[in-house]
Amino acid sequence: MKNYFDFSDYPKDHPLFSVENKKKIGYLKDELNGQPCFEFVGLRSKMYSILSGKGEKQTAKGISKSVRQQKLKHANYRQCLFSCKPSSVLQSRIGSEKHCIFSMR
């Protein structure tokens, strides 16, 4: 079973610690470093929320970090999953194309 996991983020004194599969593609990583996970809500690939003893961790591809931290909570993911109602947040960004600066919503 250890052949499928990357335990390199565990503390060095942990019995499962190993750098054998460190940062290799295709190996499962433990994002909580051995801490218990109380609840996991996965809506789609690269869009999930984990509730643990350390707090909440949200991942949403294509949504900026500041919007995730300020507006998305674990409760939003649960509501989306159980009520089958889509949720949306506004996101603004500043970009440039051919040296012309613009803002987008």
ABEGO torsion letter per residue (X at the ends): XAAABBAAABBAABAABBAAABGBBGBBBBAAGGBBBABBBBABBGBBBBBBAAEBBBBBBGBBAAAAAAABBAAAAAAAAAAGBBBBBBBBBBBBBGGBBBBBX
